[in-house]
Amino acid sequence: MMEILYKQHGKWLNMLAVLGCPIDDREDLVQDMYIKIVSQQNPSRIMYNETEVNRFYIYLVLRSIYYDFIKMRSRNPLLLDHDINDEHFIVNDEYSIMMDDQHGWERMYSKLLNGVNGLGMYGSKLTQAYFKTDKSMRDMAEETTISLTSIFNSIRKYRAILKEEFGEDWEDYINGDYDKI
């Protein structure tokens, strides 16, 4: 698991950059993230399967570590090894919009994931396999020995269920009405 995580080390550094982390501290915080993940010993949160990393969970861990780091530094000025400018603590409009969008996406993703998990084992696995991979329905039919017609009809049925249940929330997300989700 750690080898797969380390292959995407650059992505984790970029996530911290998006959060506004100074360049000098990014590497240390990513290493703290690795330590935290290893100490949790819960691979089902970290990995979707043997090869696919749950990047959203990694983002949440990095965000938590970074915010704890900011709090620690702001409370104890003796720990500062370089100056932190006020710009690290100023929330401008662009950052605020980005964070609102992120929180809206988190709520939308959580709702969709719960909805997909509510489709039953077959529906959940089929829907996730179709939407998370680049495989066509024909490829899925060949690999699983399920008929193409069955996969097509099932995906169409599950998509209609999700669209009916979450269509309004999706429109709210697209329109930027994140508080309505």
JOURGI-V811371 format. One record per residue. N is the residue number from 1. PSI is psi in whole degrees, 0 to 359 (NA if undefined). NEAR is the number of other ideal C-beta (glycine too) atoms within 12 Angstrom. Layout:
n: (N,N)
psi: (PSI,PSI)
near: (NEAR,NEAR)
//
This chain:
n: (1,2,3,4,5,6,7,8,9,10,11,12,13,14,15,16,17,18,19,20,21,22,23,24,25,26,27,28,29,30,31,32,33,34,35,36,37,38,39,40,41,42,43,44,45,46,47,48,49,50,51,52,53,54,55,56,57,58,59,60,61,62,63,64,65,66,67,68,69,70,71,72,73,74,75,76,77,78,79,80,81,82,83,84,85,86,87,88,89,90,91,92,93,94,95,96,97,98,99,100,101,102,103,104,105,106,107,108,109,110,111,112,113,114,115,116,117,118,119,120,121,122,123,124,125,126,127,128,129,130,131,132,133,134,135,136,137,138,139,140,141,142,143,144,145,146,147,148,149,150,151,152,153,154,155,156,157,158,159,160,161,162,163,164,165,166,167,168,169,170,171,172,173,174,175,176,177,178,179,180,181)
psi: (317,327,319,318,318,332,335,26,320,324,320,322,321,324,319,325,319,325,347,17,135,147,320,336,349,312,316,320,325,321,321,323,317,316,316,319,318,322,336,328,45,82,340,334,327,323,135,319,199,339,346,121,140,88,330,319,319,318,316,320,314,318,317,314,318,316,323,321,316,315,316,315,324,335,333,92,343,340,355,122,352,163,137,122,161,338,338,338,355,129,106,173,319,316,319,317,318,318,323,316,317,315,322,317,320,315,316,315,318,315,314,317,318,321,318,319,336,358,3,169,312,313,318,310,316,315,315,320,322,315,337,341,169,15,141,168,326,317,318,320,319,317,326,351,28,142,148,321,318,316,315,310,321,313,317,318,313,323,318,320,312,322,320,319,322,8,317,319,321,318,319,320,314,321,354,13,69,335,344,349,NA)
near: (26,19,13,23,31,20,13,27,23,15,22,35,27,19,30,35,20,21,31,29,30,25,14,17,29,28,19,22,34,32,22,25,38,27,16,25,31,18,12,16,12,15,20,13,18,31,22,23,17,12,15,21,29,26,22,23,30,34,27,25,34,39,27,22,31,33,22,18,31,25,15,19,25,16,12,13,12,8,15,19,13,13,12,23,11,10,12,24,15,13,16,14,10,13,18,14,15,19,21,21,22,23,21,26,25,22,24,29,25,21,25,32,25,17,27,30,18,18,26,16,12,19,26,24,25,32,31,26,29,30,20,22,19,10,19,16,26,16,16,28,23,14,16,20,10,23,15,19,13,18,30,20,18,29,31,19,20,32,24,17,22,31,17,14,19,28,19,18,28,24,15,20,28,18,15,17,18,23,13,17,26)
//
